[in-house]
Amino acid sequence: VQLQASGGGLVQPGGSLRLSCAASGNIFSINVMGWYRQAPGEQREMVATITSGGAYTNYADSVKGRFTISRDNAKNTMYLQMNSLKPDDTAVYYCNLQQRGRSYWGQGTLVTVSS
């Protein structure tokens, strides 16, 4: 399984970005995908996760109401719509896929929120 994250960049506080994660390889129908982030000097933390059918999502308290996770299984792609961005959202964002007891990571995309 390979995961390719994209969409990061520099944005002003209050702005928006949409991240994408394209998955390829041997992807099973039952899985959980998610976005995680790691700020400089901090541990990696969960941002949002979504089940394979999209019925269940989970968000970190810090992003609830501002971020929306979604996926398009026909395209094997997951998204993270980020609105009302804050400087504290600055981090490298990683996409993750978990299936059959294994966990896969993408390479990360940098999001910088600064004026």
C-alpha positions as MATLAB code, in Angstrom:
seq = 'VQLQASGGGLVQPGGSLRLSCAASGNIFSINVMGWYRQAPGEQREMVATITSGGAYTNYADSVKGRFTISRDNAKNTMYLQMNSLKPDDTAVYYCNLQQRGRSYWGQGTLVTVSS';
ca = [
       0.000    0.000    0.000;
       1.281    3.449   -0.921;
      -0.167    6.731    0.305;
       0.545   10.071   -1.347;
      -0.477   13.208    0.538;
      -0.761   16.590   -1.129;
      -2.339   20.009   -0.722;
      -0.253   21.540    2.015;
       1.099   25.062    1.868;
       1.244   28.463    3.480;
      -2.052   30.044    4.486;
      -3.018   33.028    6.607;
      -4.896   32.593    9.869;
      -8.586   32.163    9.164;
      -7.896   30.682    5.745;
      -8.677   27.269    4.294;
      -6.828   24.375    2.717;
      -7.871   20.980    1.423;
      -5.511   18.061    1.781;
      -5.739   14.945   -0.367;
      -4.372   11.462    0.176;
      -4.284    9.086   -2.770;
      -3.992    5.409   -1.886;
      -2.758    2.685   -4.194;
      -1.833   -0.961   -3.951;
      -3.636   -3.817   -2.232;
      -6.458   -1.964   -0.484;
      -9.137   -4.057    1.154;
     -12.751   -3.006    1.375;
     -12.676   -2.792    5.172;
     -10.228   -0.226    6.486;
      -9.886    2.969    8.437;
      -8.129    6.002    7.032;
      -7.046    9.035    8.932;
      -5.062   12.228    9.128;
      -2.424   12.788   11.769;
      -0.139   15.743   12.322;
       3.162   16.474   13.959;
       4.279   19.937   14.934;
       7.961   20.732   15.550;
       9.063   19.288   18.873;
       5.719   17.585   19.424;
       4.445   14.035   19.186;
       2.309   12.940   16.275;
      -1.387   13.292   17.062;
      -4.613   12.125   15.512;
      -6.551   14.799   13.649;
      -9.441   12.847   12.131;
     -10.327    9.312   11.076;
     -12.989    7.821    8.816;
     -14.208    4.279    8.308;
     -14.214    2.630    4.892;
     -17.893    3.331    4.207;
     -17.613    6.861    5.511;
     -20.319    6.288    8.084;
     -18.150    6.932   11.122;
     -15.767    9.805   11.649;
     -13.766   10.907   14.653;
     -12.090   14.258   15.263;
      -9.618   15.682   17.718;
     -11.312   18.212   19.969;
      -8.991   20.920   18.677;
     -10.335   20.664   15.114;
     -14.009   19.840   15.659;
     -16.237   22.227   13.755;
     -13.359   23.456   11.593;
     -12.056   20.359    9.785;
     -14.016   17.817    7.755;
     -12.699   14.424    6.704;
     -14.154   12.608    3.717;
     -13.246    9.919    1.215;
     -14.042    8.851   -2.324;
     -13.591    5.089   -2.496;
     -13.996    5.044   -6.269;
     -10.841    7.151   -6.451;
      -9.155    5.610   -3.385;
      -8.698    9.129   -2.114;
      -9.232   10.722    1.274;
      -9.614   14.436    1.918;
      -9.299   16.856    4.798;
     -11.059   20.179    4.391;
      -9.523   22.614    6.858;
     -11.297   25.887    7.558;
     -10.680   28.693   10.037;
      -7.049   27.685   10.270;
      -5.015   28.803   13.261;
      -1.258   29.121   13.789;
      -1.527   26.111   16.139;
      -2.568   24.024   13.136;
       0.931   24.394   11.686;
       2.390   20.918   11.310;
       3.315   18.174    8.902;
       0.121   16.305    8.098;
       0.322   12.569    7.452;
      -2.291   10.257    6.026;
      -2.703    6.782    7.411;
      -4.503    3.609    6.382;
      -5.155    0.697    8.713;
      -6.334   -2.687    7.473;
      -6.032   -6.263    8.630;
      -3.823   -5.340   11.564;
      -1.339   -3.314    9.562;
      -0.765    0.436    9.457;
       0.545    2.386    6.477;
       1.787    5.989    6.349;
       2.197    8.557    3.638;
       5.140   10.913    3.389;
       3.471   13.978    4.904;
       2.575   17.419    3.630;
       3.509   20.640    5.421;
       0.816   23.084    6.471;
       1.988   26.476    7.702;
      -0.503   28.948    9.119;
       1.075   32.352    9.436;
       0.491   35.970    8.562;
];
